[in-house]
């Protein structure tokens, strides 16, 4: 994965929701790839976490989970939803960085939506059945009767699957250089708790950070 941009991505915050698709049902997440700066020397200090999510409760949910997971591995982190809104960060990146640094942060971890794919499939478990007439009575003309023969009356079931790609990127607040990034892929299907995948998704990102030596 090539590093794209610097801390300027704070200025380019998307209004798109992180979990437009992820919050709809059951899912499974994998970390597809990671990148680490060749200049990276040692585990980072205090992390400021920013989830680019317009829905306040969802942003809070992600940021709180990252802070909790990082703490499990001995890393210090802080949420930012109670410090600055997404628009305030977008309007002045330097002021945002100064605010985070004044609260002890050395780096900022940004979670954002990269892409989504949607796949819908229909199936008919039983045999095809047709009706002899639309209303159950004799049709008025031959063409009406003829057309009904092409009306498939068997039940149809649909399944929806979506693939959601989220990226977590770590930046140094002083130099504004990207230190690390990881791309996740989550396959979403139906009939499960809408927030069930938030915990494992965050856990896998933090585990990848630890594996790459970004955190202790």
Secondary structure, 3 states (H helix, E strand, C coil): CCCCCCHHHHCCCCCCCCCCCHHHCEEEEEEEEEEECCCCCCCCCCEEEEECCCCHHHHHHHHHHHHHHHHHCCCCEEECCCCCCHHHHHHCHHHHHHHHHHCCCCEEEEEEEEEEEEEEEEECCCCCCECCCCCCCCCCCHHHHHHHCCCECCCCEEEEEEEEEEEEEEEECCCCCEEEEEEEEEEEECCCCCCHHHHHHHHHHHHHHHHCCCCC
